[in-house]
């Protein structure tokens, strides 16, 4: 066995160190007793780990009085330098730059989220459909250089980059999966390739998970311990929050709700020969019912020209019955798939992001109704369904949050 493998003493120490850092980040300025309660670790173990992390310059511990008692309160030392987020879509790339210290989430005393991280610079560019890894990274690197030159903060080196891709990323091999949405990237170790091109540590996650991280840090998921973030765009994916932590699964690819097979209310065999073939090879996946491509595809023949989601939503608000019907049906399909997931995971909140979130109640109300209809009654009770707070910037902000974790040493 590897000396630092998961079950080894060194692996266990590392896992405990991360649990302590996570607990401090989640609570802001907890006491050592609070960390022990949150992690389940023995007070002596917490005390040892805190001492080591203070020596390493990662935490500060001060004696303070709370509730009339002297206690040791612990804080994360804000990292120096800059971090960047890069969000790749299959036809665009967005780059954002922030101070690493600003990425440490600061929730208010009542648990409400603080304002989103202040970005020092933000850049957008179009990419060719089906672009290759090298083209994509070259464009992103040029944008990043330009952003770094524009902020010109002396002595503030780039400490890390978080990168989002609209594809599953295997945490064991680093390889980008699933042909179809980013064909030029499949099989590539994206973090390794980006790190060698940019010359700094890079962490990669899929964009739904990054939306989850951003909404947890600065948006609609702050302080919610069990939740689902849904990304409804060209691709349909989810990020799961279980017991306060993003859940990546065995290989880092958890949350692919777009490939759950669903039917419609008209009957017919679910996933049968009449269902649309999905890019994953199955038939009748949620994504074939509820992606932006499907929504515009149902309406374009009626209107005789290409449409955007923003136009569909505008028409629906103006009373255009077919647009309203298509958005409502889309919400219904998503709610049906979510109903099963809610029965299994019993989340407190479902946050809907991605391009289709701009439909608001036109999509969210039918989604909620279908969720309630298809979930186990007790599991659906009280589940809130809300739109994401960070809108189109959620994924690049999540990439910045991921880079912040890298700079803090909480990941990587
Ligand atoms: Zn599929």
Boltz pocket constraint, residues with backbone or C-beta under 6 A from the ligand:
constraints:
  - pocket:
      binder: B
      contacts: [[A, 258], [A, 259], [A, 260], [A, 278], [A, 279], [A, 280], [A, 281], [A, 282], [A, 285], [A, 287]]
      max_distance: 6.0
